[in-house]
Amino acid sequence: MPDAPRRTTHRTGRNGLLLTLPLLAFILVFFAAPIGAMLWRSVSNPLPAAMLPKTAEALAGWDAQALPGEAAYAAIVEDLKALKREEAAKLGAQLNFDFGGLNSLIRKTAREAAKLAPPYADSLPKLDKQWANQAVWAAIAVGTQSLSAKNYLAAVDLRYGADLSVERVADKDAIYLMLFGRTAWVAALVTVLCLILGYPLAWLLANAGPRTAGLLMILLLLPFWTSLLVRTTAWIALLQSQGVVNDMLVWLGLVDDKNRVQLVYNMTGTLVAMTQVLLPFMVLPLYSVMKTIPPVYLRAASSMGARPFTGFIRVYLPLTMPGVAAGALLVFILAVGYYITPALVGGPSGQLISNLIAYHIQQSLNWGLGAALSAVLLGAVIVLYLVFNRVAGADRLRFG
Amino acid sequence: MSGWGLIARVMAGLTLVFLIAPLLVIVPLSFNAEPFFTFTDRMLALDPDGYSTRWYQAILNDTVWRDALVNSLIIGGASTAIATVLGTLAAMGLARGDVPLKGAIMGLLISPMITPVIIAATGMYFFYSDLGLTQTHLGLILAHAALGAPFVVITVTASLTGYDWNLSRAGASLGASPATTFFRVTLPLILPGVISGALFAFATSFDEVVTVLFLGGPEQVTIPRKMWSGIREQISPAILAAATLLIGVAVVLLLVVEWLRRRSERMQIVQR
């Protein structure tokens, strides 16, 4: 007899799992697996290793204290001889990501490889003096590793130097730490702006009569339901130099007609538009916490002599902290991954890390680096989400 | 209280203006008779000649915009159907007590909502092209279904928290199969949540541009894709006309969801 109830719960548990399986499988196949496969590209780099097998083998034990021996020179000549013209072009383009100039060097050497005579340690540098540059060999050694951390180094402005030790890249190429910093800074700024603007609004929503609250809620949710592109378009129309805000500033005499303020296609545009877009994600969690705080708490505080400000700081604010934490984390999580708004209104100075990922995937075609940047960003988002889950619970992700 | 309360009210009011004003400004600007993005003197003087519906005529007569609408509706409709069916099933499963690894499963099912969309889009770009799904409607339908499903899971889970499972047991004890119990007892009671989730999923697809940029080809131009290129290339008040129409869509979706929410609150009271 005591068995029966346990068996029932066990069965419902299994049925429950069965019901979640279709969506679980769907998300795994069409969402998680694609991301996993893309992230794998950040460490996996099979193409050069497959095209230069002998070179990879010859360089595997190289200590990088001096130029490699004749064996490596002979290996690369042999490997390049075996490549078709378009294969050499592909290889050159790949290796060029690690070391600028390798593209033309590889293609030129592949073209001339058949005419070269041993010893290749002499004839290759004669063809192009770059072959006597140890840094070139270091780049080829790293580039022909089928698994390597080079993309993660690049994602934090580091690289393997000529002696294969890790070093900082030249200052002009060091942009990624700055971009991660800018992304975090913009996300933090947007979070703070949303908190400052959203807190009073959430308070008003929670404390207004039902009819007013219903109307306010509709006003809050309308932008939430409106297409992101529509809202971005609206900000361009408002903020551009011939737009409504500048017209008003000129009309008010605050700004000279010839010196209109640049409000869009820069950081200001990104901040303003992102704050407006993400504000509902701050207000809704705040509101759902504030709604549960009985007004008698504040009255109790004031009856014991606390001034309104003290009552707010000592009683109300601490009670709303779960909402503050949930809203702030949610806004920050969404803001660090933002792509559309910075791409459309950010201009060059308002680009964030997402925009650079898109650039590497679509334009520079340095997929490994794009994947490494994605992995760093995704790692940050997952950590923040775990904190969010701990602080607020996944069910706080409920809108409307 | 009154001093601080007044300040808070004023701030809340200004914040609402900040939220709504950009949308309200677009509407009259879309009736501009001139190809400008700002109010002309004739518009400010309320001269009827300053206003016109030329931009609306331009987009309504443009086959590119019409095709974009059709594509958006096909992709949105199909992805919503997938997301709603799979999402409702999953929420039903998760609501049934002791599913093993519930937290991890929930986290995975919700992940499309918090993953930066650029990461999802680039991952899909490589993976879907290996499967031959890029530049097809099907690829975008699958992508949008994955992005929309978490909304269904969350809204249906929320409406199931107010559901009395004794009703299902009663159905089963009277001899109904699990499917019959679901369609005749459970579904009618959680329907507002299911429809809200479906509308969220549809709105997600209808507004989604990043995966379309990565996965779509010339045959998959949707409304957001058209708006995107409109903003980047030839920005004209035609964009504002399209935007105004989309605000109308948002108003309708919002009012339906709010109505459903109130209805489901009433139903939960009735059940208790």
Interface residues (C-beta under 8 A of the other chain):
Chain A: T9 T12 G13 N15 G16 L17 L18 L19 T20 L21 P22 L23 L24 F26 I27 L28 F30 F31 A32 A33 P34 I35 G36 A37 M38 L39 R41 L197 G198 P200 L201 W203 L204 G214 L216 M217 I218 L219 L220 L221 L222 P223 F224 W225 T226 S227 L228 L229 V230 R231 T232 T233 A234 W235 I236 A237 L238 Q240 Q242 G243 V244 D247 Q276 L279 P280 S302 P308 F309 F312 I333 L334 V336 G337 Y338 Y339 I340 L344 S354 N355 I357 A358 I361 Q362 W367 G370 A371 S374 L377 L378 V381 Y385 N389 A394 D395 L397 R398 F399 G400
Chain B: M1 G3 W4 I7 A8 R9 M11 A12 T15 L16 F18 L19 I20 P22 L23 V25 I26 L29 F36 F37 T38 F39 I82 L86 G87 L89 A90 M92 G93 L94 A95 R96 G97 D98 V99 P100 G103 I105 M106 G107 L108 L109 I110 S111 P112 M113 I114 T115 P116 V117 I118 I119 A120 T122 G123 M124 Y125 F126 F127 Y128 L142 A143 A145 A146 L147 A149 P150 V153 I154 T155 T157 A158 S196 F200 A203 F206 D207 V209 V210 F214 P224 M227 W228 I231 R232 I235 I239 L240 A243 L246 I247 V249 A250 V251 L253 L254 L255 V257 E258 R261
